Amino acid sequence: MALNVKPTRSELINLKKRIKLSERGYKLLKMKRDGLILEFFKVLAEAKDLRNDLAIKYARAQEMIAIAETVEGHIGVKAAAFSASENPQIDLKSKNIMGVVVPKIEARSVKKTLIDRGYGVLGTSAAIDEATETFEDLVETIILSAELETTMKRLLDEIEGTKRRVNALEFKVIPELIEARNFIKMRLDEMEREELFRMKRVKSKSEK
Amino acid sequence: MTEVMSGPAPYIYVSTRMRVRKAKLIPREEYLRMLNMSLSEFTRLIEEMEYKREIDELSASFSGVDLVENAMSWNLAKEYQRVITLAPGEMKGFTRDYLHKWDIQNILTILRGKTQDLSDGKIRAVLVPAGELDATMLDRLLAETNTERIVEILPEKQMAKILSAGLAEALETHSFGILENKLYKYYYATLIKAARGGMRGGLPFLKYVTFEIDVKNITNLFRILAQGKSNVSTSDVWIEGGSYHVDELERLCSVESMDEVVDTLKKKIKSPVLIEALESLRERKPIYAIEGMLIAAQLNQMDNVSKRNPFSISPLLAYLERKKYEVSNLRALARGKEAGLAPEILEKYLVM
């Protein structure tokens, strides 16, 4: 490979500095990558549990809505659903995991008491309460799951990016810098030898 | 033809007609047979029953199980309107009072739908004109865009008064829950007043109402207890006129021991079914699982009252309740089969 570097002493010093910096960056990025992977596996375990929990809660919510429709009919369930006028509110904040900004979602007004739900207690049955409660649970888990899944996705993206940078440093940047350094070293040595030889020739000619 | 409006004749006439209608209702054995049918077999059977006409009428607007449910609700509404028409004199007034429950449900559905800007079609699909407010009146209410105007044109003035008193708060808080509770409390107070009004069978019916109020209060108490401790006042949800005083029920809401609640409640009731239900609740069984048992007990009590007072208002009310639960059972079967519930689970939700 043709190297486009000037074989000067200052360039050599410069290159040595860059190699040192790249090696330090490489070590740091490698540590960051390993840290992110550890963090990812922690989140992954949590997300796995939450996914299972979500599946269970979804099945339970489906079962309860089926029971509510069996007891109250679709008409009864729909009439009770007309009472829900407020959508669940979420607060979106962010937190930092090893330099990766991930969302922190806090839900408000998802779970309500029987009195606050908006439907009358006297005109509905316990089957509606159960169905509402299971769906409130489900929505809460979905919100929590959204937070974890987004965190996981962001961590994966960051791991991917860091891995690419580590590989670039390890297999391209640092070897190229070392090659350039060696080339300059070799050229400088050669130039020194040439100079010495020239000096010797000049000396021998002047002695004659 | 001169209509006889006083004496025992109207009671004999109405009671006989109701008994004939009640005899045509689906018996327990038939429900057990239906439990083992597939959904298609079941819907085919429904189409061959008295619901065929409504199924044909509504088939353009609905399909599948929604069609079955809506057809049955319409059949129920029409049947109740026919009963109101054939009941003479004071029985008509009492029947209307008794069916006000449907009016409350329909008015609140309209008000809720209107405040949420739902289309008239969507709201209409959830209405069951089985009360005093027939389909024409409900359409008139639906045509109004202003909620205050809906309340103004209601024919039942006392109900309109309660609604207009609480409407502003309900609109502000976006919750009709308190208003709904007030209307149901008024409904039970009206029933108690009417039962004490000297009508034939009124006093035995009062016992039934008291039983219903007890069941409602007990189930609501356990529904609130199931929510866990809360500082919200529950004074709105108790119906007066039952075996328990409102203060007593409110106090029980803050008791943490389930055994203490059950023991306190048991002191005032004699009904073995209610005692059995309370024991089930002690074992932390879900309330929705024992509601069917309580309703069945209520209906049996109503039947007993109606047998002991054959020429009174009771046979009419017994028929109305039995008809309501026939529709409810068929709907439960259709919905349960659609959801894939096992026959043994489905059986628990049938009132037989």
Interface residues (C-beta under 8 A of the other chain):
Chain A: Q62 E63 A66 I67 E69 T70 V71 G73 H74 I75 K78 A79 F82 S83 S85 E86 T113 L114 I115 D116 R117 G118 Y119 G120 V121 L122 G123 S125 A126 A127 D129 E130
Chain B: V65 D66 E69 N70 S73 I104 Q105 L108 T109 R112 G113 T115 Q116 L118 A125 V126 V128 H174 S175 F176 G177 I178 L179 E180 N181 L183 Y184 K185 K216 T219 N220 F222 R223 I224 A226 Q227 S230 V232 T234 D236 V237 I239 P286 I287 Y288 E291 S328 R331 A332 R335 G336 A339 G340 L341 L346 Y349
